[in-house]
Amino acid sequence: MQKKKKINITKKQKKQLEYGVLSFLLLLSFFFWNSFFIYPIKLFVVLTHEMSHGLAAILSGGKLDSILITNSLGGESRTIGGNKLIIVSAGYLGSLLFGATLFVSGHKEKLRKIFSVILAILLILFAANYIDGNIGKIASIFFASIFILFPIYFSEAINSYFYKLLGLISMLYVVIDIKEDILTNVYRPSDAQALAAITSISATVWGIIWFGISIGTIFFLVRWGIRKDF
């Protein structure tokens, strides 16, 4: 009986396959951007956005009163005191930082385990103390559970895929959110409008700055990831 030939795949070929799968999933998420499947990730980014406002308030000497997350992916952080410039700026930049750290965690197992614990604790603390409304609390507990269970029960490969993809989609949502909130002709209340009132620099300028930082961060991290893997 003829023996079956064993197919040997090199490390480089595995990484090429991984980036092919990630690219396909990222493209798929773009086409299904407004679907039920992407909604939880958008909700996670809104959470990290509002949490970043809250953390900035606390770290700059103020207080966080509450956070409200709506079903339509709206969010509001009610803060008292603190440095308004830092607090307002922290929303987009903070959620971008969360997404970037998730992506880097996909490449570094030790960082992934540490960051998972920190993120899970933050989500649980915010859900217990600051978040109003069921949707925000449910989302916080849901993602806290994911960050606790995934590193324990799933393989290194699955965790790497998951964290890289979640990080990329999170950063992509930040870019799209900035574009929709600031760079369109339709006026809507936004962080940039609030920052414009504080600094007398137009909301469009702040939008362009944040948009540039976000695009630059994604480009740098993807380039870093490719160089690291290959």
Stockholm file with secondary structure:
# STOCKHOLM 1.0

chainA/1-230         MQKKKKINITKKQKKQLEYGVLSFLLLLSFFFWNSFFIYPIKLFVVLTHEMSHGLAAILSGGKLDSILITNSLGGESRTIGGNKLIIVSAGYLGSLLFGATLFVSGHKEKLRKIFSVILAILLILFAANYIDGNIGKIASIFFASIFILFPIYFSEAINSYFYKLLGLISMLYVVIDIKEDILTNVYRPSDAQALAAITSISATVWGIIWFGISIGTIFFLVRWGIRKDF
#=GR chainA/1-230 SS CCCCCCCCCCHHHHHHHHHHHHHHHHHHHHHTTTSTTTHHHHHHHHHHHHHHHHHHHHHTTCEEEEEEECTTSCEEEEEESSCHHHHHHHHHHHHHHHHHHHHHHTTCHHHHHHHHHHHHHHHHHHHHHTEESHHHHHHHHHHHHHHHHHHHHSCHHHHHHHHHHHHHHHHHHHHHHHHHHHSSSSCCCCHHHHHHHHHSSCHHHHHHHHHHHHHHHHHHHHHHHHHHHC
#=GC SS_cons         CCCCCCCCCCHHHHHHHHHHHHHHHHHHHHHTTTSTTTHHHHHHHHHHHHHHHHHHHHHTTCEEEEEEECTTSCEEEEEESSCHHHHHHHHHHHHHHHHHHHHHHTTCHHHHHHHHHHHHHHHHHHHHHTEESHHHHHHHHHHHHHHHHHHHHSCHHHHHHHHHHHHHHHHHHHHHHHHHHHSSSSCCCCHHHHHHHHHSSCHHHHHHHHHHHHHHHHHHHHHHHHHHHC
//
